[in-house]
Amino acid sequence: MTLICSTFSFSQDIKATTDGGKRVLLGPNGSWRYADKTEAKLSEDSDCTFSKYEIDSLTGVKIKHTELQSLGKLNYSSLDVELRKIKNKVSIMATFSGYLGCATSESKITFKLKNREIIILSNTGEIDCAEGAVMYFNLNKSDIIRLRRSPLDKVKITGSKFFVDIKLSNPNYFIDNLKCVE
């Protein structure tokens, strides 16, 4: 990949264009990302879009984050998720825009699949008591296989005080997106 640099600043991102005409930003730590999110395709024949796809300059660890997407809504609140792969571990970052109480290690996300399987994941993130708290859920190989095999039927997210059943808008989210981080 040959890059044509348009500006240079020691502590800021460098704007560049790939041979293929894609605009990218080169980070001071050796990372890169697409300048325009609509260009954030892994390759021409891939439908994977990333908000972050880089190699840590110190550790050499590959880091991938898919674009944040809505999984569904309830009234005026939504559940947005992105898939992450860091050090060969796949996880879900979930943000619910309503109030569930605090996000703690007791917080859960429950997926009921169309094939009637149920997957329950526990939050591995920090305690977060803000509205719109962020939660992180690790996926093991079995979870990934099951989520790729069947569309979602129902999703429930549970905080320290409340739980919410989400009205799904994207039941094929995991079928369509897990391949992007595997």
Secondary structure as a PSIPRED ss2 file (coil, helix, strand):
# PSIPRED VFORMAT (PSIPRED V4.0)

   1 M C   1.000  0.000  0.000
   2 T C   1.000  0.000  0.000
   3 L E   0.000  0.000  1.000
   4 I E   0.000  0.000  1.000
   5 C E   0.000  0.000  1.000
   6 S C   1.000  0.000  0.000
   7 T C   1.000  0.000  0.000
   8 F C   1.000  0.000  0.000
   9 S C   1.000  0.000  0.000
  10 F C   1.000  0.000  0.000
  11 S C   1.000  0.000  0.000
  12 Q C   1.000  0.000  0.000
  13 D C   1.000  0.000  0.000
  14 I E   0.000  0.000  1.000
  15 K E   0.000  0.000  1.000
  16 A E   0.000  0.000  1.000
  17 T E   0.000  0.000  1.000
  18 T E   0.000  0.000  1.000
  19 D C   1.000  0.000  0.000
  20 G C   1.000  0.000  0.000
  21 G C   1.000  0.000  0.000
  22 K C   1.000  0.000  0.000
  23 R E   0.000  0.000  1.000
  24 V E   0.000  0.000  1.000
  25 L E   0.000  0.000  1.000
  26 L E   0.000  0.000  1.000
  27 G C   1.000  0.000  0.000
  28 P C   1.000  0.000  0.000
  29 N C   1.000  0.000  0.000
  30 G C   1.000  0.000  0.000
  31 S C   1.000  0.000  0.000
  32 W E   0.000  0.000  1.000
  33 R E   0.000  0.000  1.000
  34 Y E   0.000  0.000  1.000
  35 A C   1.000  0.000  0.000
  36 D C   1.000  0.000  0.000
  37 K H   0.000  1.000  0.000
  38 T H   0.000  1.000  0.000
  39 E H   0.000  1.000  0.000
  40 A C   1.000  0.000  0.000
  41 K E   0.000  0.000  1.000
  42 L C   1.000  0.000  0.000
  43 S C   1.000  0.000  0.000
  44 E C   1.000  0.000  0.000
  45 D C   1.000  0.000  0.000
  46 S C   1.000  0.000  0.000
  47 D C   1.000  0.000  0.000
  48 C C   1.000  0.000  0.000
  49 T E   0.000  0.000  1.000
  50 F E   0.000  0.000  1.000
  51 S E   0.000  0.000  1.000
  52 K E   0.000  0.000  1.000
  53 Y E   0.000  0.000  1.000
  54 E E   0.000  0.000  1.000
  55 I E   0.000  0.000  1.000
  56 D C   1.000  0.000  0.000
  57 S C   1.000  0.000  0.000
  58 L C   1.000  0.000  0.000
  59 T C   1.000  0.000  0.000
  60 G C   1.000  0.000  0.000
  61 V C   1.000  0.000  0.000
  62 K E   0.000  0.000  1.000
  63 I E   0.000  0.000  1.000
  64 K E   0.000  0.000  1.000
  65 H E   0.000  0.000  1.000
  66 T E   0.000  0.000  1.000
  67 E C   1.000  0.000  0.000
  68 L C   1.000  0.000  0.000
  69 Q E   0.000  0.000  1.000
  70 S E   0.000  0.000  1.000
  71 L E   0.000  0.000  1.000
  72 G E   0.000  0.000  1.000
  73 K E   0.000  0.000  1.000
  74 L E   0.000  0.000  1.000
  75 N C   1.000  0.000  0.000
  76 Y C   1.000  0.000  0.000
  77 S E   0.000  0.000  1.000
  78 S E   0.000  0.000  1.000
  79 L E   0.000  0.000  1.000
  80 D E   0.000  0.000  1.000
  81 V E   0.000  0.000  1.000
  82 E E   0.000  0.000  1.000
  83 L E   0.000  0.000  1.000
  84 R E   0.000  0.000  1.000
  85 K E   0.000  0.000  1.000
  86 I E   0.000  0.000  1.000
  87 K C   1.000  0.000  0.000
  88 N C   1.000  0.000  0.000
  89 K E   0.000  0.000  1.000
  90 V E   0.000  0.000  1.000
  91 S E   0.000  0.000  1.000
  92 I E   0.000  0.000  1.000
  93 M E   0.000  0.000  1.000
  94 A E   0.000  0.000  1.000
  95 T E   0.000  0.000  1.000
  96 F E   0.000  0.000  1.000
  97 S C   1.000  0.000  0.000
  98 G C   1.000  0.000  0.000
  99 Y C   1.000  0.000  0.000
 100 L C   1.000  0.000  0.000
 101 G C   1.000  0.000  0.000
 102 C C   1.000  0.000  0.000
 103 A E   0.000  0.000  1.000
 104 T C   1.000  0.000  0.000
 105 S C   1.000  0.000  0.000
 106 E C   1.000  0.000  0.000
 107 S C   1.000  0.000  0.000
 108 K E   0.000  0.000  1.000
 109 I E   0.000  0.000  1.000
 110 T E   0.000  0.000  1.000
 111 F E   0.000  0.000  1.000
 112 K E   0.000  0.000  1.000
 113 L E   0.000  0.000  1.000
 114 K C   1.000  0.000  0.000
 115 N C   1.000  0.000  0.000
 116 R C   1.000  0.000  0.000
 117 E C   1.000  0.000  0.000
 118 I E   0.000  0.000  1.000
 119 I E   0.000  0.000  1.000
 120 I E   0.000  0.000  1.000
 121 L E   0.000  0.000  1.000
 122 S E   0.000  0.000  1.000
 123 N C   1.000  0.000  0.000
 124 T C   1.000  0.000  0.000
 125 G C   1.000  0.000  0.000
 126 E C   1.000  0.000  0.000
 127 I C   1.000  0.000  0.000
 128 D E   0.000  0.000  1.000
 129 C C   1.000  0.000  0.000
 130 A C   1.000  0.000  0.000
 131 E C   1.000  0.000  0.000
 132 G C   1.000  0.000  0.000
 133 A C   1.000  0.000  0.000
 134 V E   0.000  0.000  1.000
 135 M E   0.000  0.000  1.000
 136 Y E   0.000  0.000  1.000
 137 F E   0.000  0.000  1.000
 138 N E   0.000  0.000  1.000
 139 L E   0.000  0.000  1.000
 140 N C   1.000  0.000  0.000
 141 K H   0.000  1.000  0.000
 142 S H   0.000  1.000  0.000
 143 D H   0.000  1.000  0.000
 144 I H   0.000  1.000  0.000
 145 I H   0.000  1.000  0.000
 146 R H   0.000  1.000  0.000
 147 L H   0.000  1.000  0.000
 148 R H   0.000  1.000  0.000
 149 R H   0.000  1.000  0.000
 150 S C   1.000  0.000  0.000
 151 P C   1.000  0.000  0.000
 152 L E   0.000  0.000  1.000
 153 D E   0.000  0.000  1.000
 154 K E   0.000  0.000  1.000
 155 V E   0.000  0.000  1.000
 156 K E   0.000  0.000  1.000
 157 I E   0.000  0.000  1.000
 158 T E   0.000  0.000  1.000
 159 G C   1.000  0.000  0.000
 160 S C   1.000  0.000  0.000
 161 K C   1.000  0.000  0.000
 162 F C   1.000  0.000  0.000
 163 F E   0.000  0.000  1.000
 164 V E   0.000  0.000  1.000
 165 D E   0.000  0.000  1.000
 166 I E   0.000  0.000  1.000
 167 K E   0.000  0.000  1.000
 168 L E   0.000  0.000  1.000
 169 S C   1.000  0.000  0.000
 170 N C   1.000  0.000  0.000
 171 P C   1.000  0.000  0.000
 172 N C   1.000  0.000  0.000
 173 Y H   0.000  1.000  0.000
 174 F H   0.000  1.000  0.000
 175 I H   0.000  1.000  0.000
 176 D H   0.000  1.000  0.000
 177 N H   0.000  1.000  0.000
 178 L H   0.000  1.000  0.000
 179 K H   0.000  1.000  0.000
 180 C H   0.000  1.000  0.000
 181 V C   1.000  0.000  0.000
 182 E C   1.000  0.000  0.000
